């Protein structure tokens, strides 16, 4: 005996409107099928294949036998709804309409929404937006404590901030202070806040960020908790803390496609689902009818 609330329908008594199936709870697809795919059951002449059971089990997170039972139940219910008088009033009528809507989504829309259905052009656009994640030199994640200066800062001002940074040397040398949290906390202390010390965290590519002296000092860092020498350049006085890194990589579009499919699949799937269902609604010739309760404008 099956309870509808335990199936991927998510309940049929008004929990899910007929025009908004709970897409994330449906099987991935009913096809396509490989040559070795075998029929494991038939319901009203409708075959259920091994691949159907496998996909349903993945979606529900249940054993294969339970997934097969779900598929048999929904096929039986959909067949009954299509062939029998409604009976039992408006509530039952609406319930069967939801069953048919769900069955339509599973058989006709879901096959168009798997990761492999994402068009090449969409993947290419995603690759271009995130190219820096696939093609980059060595990236070093660093924390920075710095006194930023305008390029035309006078000698006296430079000497002042240089002296403040030198005051920090004993504090910087202690291992317990070589953490993100310690540096952030120091930047919020009243003394250093009044002196306008700046704290930040960033990924620094080789040869492309900051001044040459600071970039060189950052990329000389090799180990966690390692601190750079104090660096003075036209933009201020700085010190950097090693937090982590990404090795250089050069992953082309063809290599990145599988990763991209998984990364964008859910957002693309939801967007494409709305496009397909909206297209169905337009073809259905929907007519809006004004009511006294909800005036149509």
C-alpha positions in Angstrom: 0.0 0.0 0.0 1.4 3.4 -1.0 0.9 6.8 0.5 1.1 9.6 -2.1 2.9 11.8 0.4 5.8 9.3 0.3 6.2 9.5 -3.5 7.9 12.2 -5.4 4.5 13.9 -5.9 5.0 15.6 -2.5 1.3 15.1 -1.7 -1.8 15.6 -3.8 -4.2 17.5 -1.6 -3.2 21.0 -2.5 0.4 21.0 -1.2 1.7 21.4 -4.8 -0.4 23.5 -7.2 -1.1 21.7 -10.5 0.7 24.4 -12.5 3.9 24.2 -10.3 5.1 20.6 -10.0 7.8 20.1 -7.4 10.5 19.7 -9.9 13.4 18.9 -7.5 11.5 15.7 -6.3 11.0 14.2 -9.7 13.1 11.6 -11.5 15.9 12.9 -13.7 14.4 11.4 -16.9 12.7 8.4 -18.5 15.2 8.2 -21.3 17.2 8.0 -23.5 17.9 4.3 -23.1 20.9 2.1 -23.9 20.7 -1.0 -26.0 21.3 -3.2 -22.9 18.6 -1.5 -20.8 16.0 -4.1 -19.7 12.3 -3.8 -18.9 11.8 -4.6 -15.2 8.0 -4.0 -15.0 5.0 -2.9 -17.0 2.0 -1.0 -15.8 -1.0 -0.8 -18.0 1.4 -1.7 -20.9 3.8 1.1 -20.0 7.3 -0.3 -19.6 9.6 0.6 -16.7 13.3 0.1 -17.4 16.3 -0.5 -15.3 17.6 3.0 -16.0 14.3 4.5 -14.8 14.7 2.6 -11.5 18.3 3.7 -11.1 17.5 7.4 -11.7 14.5 7.3 -9.4 16.6 5.7 -6.6 19.2 8.5 -7.0 16.6 11.2 -6.8 14.8 9.7 -3.8 17.9 8.4 -2.1 16.3 5.0 -1.6 17.0 1.3 -2.5 16.2 0.2 -6.0 13.2 -1.9 -4.9 11.6 1.1 -3.2 12.3 3.3 -6.2 10.6 0.7 -8.5 7.6 0.7 -6.2 7.3 4.5 -6.5 7.4 4.2 -10.3 4.8 1.4 -10.4 2.6 3.5 -8.1 2.7 6.7 -10.1 2.2 4.8 -13.4 -0.8 3.1 -11.9 -2.2 6.3 -10.6 -1.7 8.2 -13.8 -3.3 5.4 -15.8 -6.3 5.4 -13.4 -6.6 9.1 -13.5 -6.6 9.1 -17.3 -9.1 6.3 -17.7 -11.6 6.4 -14.8 -14.4 8.8 -13.8 -13.2 11.3 -11.3 -15.8 10.8 -8.6 -15.5 11.9 -5.0 -16.0 15.6 -5.8 -13.8 18.5 -6.6 -10.9 17.5 -4.2 -10.4 14.2 -5.9 -10.6 15.8 -9.3 -7.9 18.3 -8.4 -5.7 15.5 -7.0 -5.9 13.5 -10.2 -5.1 16.6 -12.2 -1.9 17.0 -10.2 -1.0 13.4 -10.8 -1.3 13.8 -14.5 0.6 17.1 -14.4 3.5 15.3 -12.6 3.4 12.4 -15.0 3.6 14.8 -17.9 6.6 16.6 -16.4 8.4 13.3 -15.8 7.9 11.9 -19.3 8.1 15.0 -21.5 10.0 17.8 -19.7 12.5 16.1 -17.4 14.3 14.4 -20.3 15.2 17.9 -21.6 16.6 19.0 -18.2 19.6 16.7 -17.5 23.2 18.0 -17.3 23.9 16.6 -20.8 21.0 18.8 -22.2 22.8 22.1 -21.3 23.6 23.7 -24.7 27.3 24.1 -25.7 26.7 27.9 -26.0 25.5 28.1 -22.4 28.6 26.2 -21.2 30.9 28.4 -23.2 29.3 31.5 -21.7 29.8 30.1 -18.2 33.4 29.2 -19.0 34.1 32.8 -20.1 32.5 34.2 -16.9 34.7 32.0 -14.7 37.8 31.7 -16.9 40.0 32.9 -14.0 39.1 29.8 -12.1 40.4 27.6 -14.8 43.3 29.5 -16.3 45.6 31.3 -13.9 49.1 31.5 -12.6 50.0 30.6 -9.0 47.5 32.4 -6.8 48.5 33.2 -3.3 45.8 33.9 -0.6 47.3 36.5 1.7 46.2 38.7 4.6 47.6 42.3 4.4 48.2 44.8 7.1 49.1 48.1 5.6 49.2 51.9 5.8 48.0 53.2 2.5 49.5 56.4 1.2 48.8 58.7 -1.7 51.6 58.8 -4.3 52.4 62.4 -3.3 52.6 61.7 0.5 55.4 63.9 2.0 58.5 62.5 3.6 57.3 63.2 7.1 54.1 61.2 6.7 56.0 58.3 5.2 58.5 58.3 8.1 55.5 58.3 10.5 53.8 55.2 9.0 57.1 53.4 8.6 57.7 53.9 12.3 54.2 52.6 13.2 54.8 49.4 11.1 58.2 48.9 12.8 56.4 49.0 16.1 54.5 45.9 15.0 57.6 43.8 14.4 57.7 42.2 17.9 54.0 41.4 17.7 54.3 40.0 14.2 57.2 37.7 15.3 55.0 35.8 17.8 53.6 32.6 16.2 50.2 33.0 18.0 49.7 36.3 16.1 50.3 34.8 12.7 46.6 34.0 11.9 43.8 35.7 10.0 41.9 36.2 13.3 44.8 37.9 15.1 45.5 40.3 12.2 41.8 41.2 11.9 41.5 41.7 15.6 44.6 44.0 15.7 43.1 46.2 12.9 40.1 46.8 15.2 42.1 47.9 18.3 41.5 51.6 19.0 45.2 52.5 18.7 45.6 51.0 15.2 42.2 51.9 14.1 43.0 55.6 14.9 46.2 55.2 13.0 44.1 54.0 10.0 45.8 50.7 9.6 44.1 48.7 6.8 43.4 44.9 6.9 42.3 42.8 4.0 42.5 39.3 2.4 43.0 38.7 -1.3 44.1 36.2 -3.9 47.3 37.6 -5.5 48.4 36.3 -9.0 52.1 36.3 -9.8 53.2 39.5 -11.5 49.8 41.0 -11.8 48.8 42.7 -8.6 50.1 45.5 -6.4 53.6 47.0 -6.9 56.5 44.9 -8.0 58.2 44.9 -4.6 55.1 43.9 -2.8 54.2 41.2 -5.4 57.7 39.8 -5.2 57.5 39.7 -1.3 54.1 38.0 -1.3 55.1 35.3 -3.8 58.3 34.5 -1.9 56.0 33.2 0.9 55.8 29.4 0.8 54.3 28.1 4.1 51.3 28.7 6.4 51.8 31.4 9.0 54.8 32.8 7.1 55.1 36.6 7.2 56.8 38.8 4.6 59.3 41.5 5.3 57.8 45.0 5.7 57.6 46.4 2.2 57.5 50.1 1.4 56.4 51.3 -2.1 54.8 54.3 -3.6 51.4 53.2 -2.3 52.2 52.7 1.3 53.9 50.4 3.8 52.7 46.7 3.9 53.2 43.3 5.4 51.7 40.1 4.2 50.7 36.8 5.8 50.5 33.5 3.9 47.0 31.9 4.2 47.0 29.4 1.3 47.4 29.1 -2.4 46.2 27.6 -5.7 48.8 26.1 -8.0 49.0 27.5 -11.6 46.4 25.8 -13.9 45.5 26.0 -17.5 42.2 24.1 -18.0 40.7 24.6 -21.5 37.0 24.7 -22.3 36.7 21.0 -23.3 38.3 19.9 -20.1 36.2 22.2 -18.0 32.8 21.2 -19.5 32.0 18.3 -17.1 32.8 20.6 -14.1 30.7 23.4 -15.6 27.7 21.1 -16.3 27.6 20.1 -12.6 28.2 23.7 -11.4 25.4 25.4 -13.4 23.0 22.5 -13.8 20.6 23.3 -11.0 20.2 27.0 -11.9 19.9 26.2 -15.6 17.5 23.4 -14.9 15.1 25.6 -12.9 15.3 28.4 -15.5 14.7 26.0 -18.4 11.8 24.3 -16.6 10.1 27.7 -16.4 10.8 28.4 -20.1 9.2 25.0 -21.1 6.2 25.3 -18.9 5.6 28.9 -19.9 5.7 27.8 -23.5 3.1 25.1 -22.8 0.9 27.7 -21.1 1.1 30.0 -24.1 0.1 27.2 -26.5 -2.8 26.3 -24.2 -4.5 29.6 -25.0 -4.9 30.7 -21.3 -7.6 33.3 -20.8 -7.6 35.5 -17.7 -11.1 36.1 -16.3 -11.7 39.0 -14.0 -13.6 38.3 -10.7 -15.2 40.5 -8.2 -12.7 39.4 -5.5 -9.6 39.9 -7.7 -10.2 42.6 -10.3 -8.2 42.0 -13.5 -6.2 45.1 -14.6 
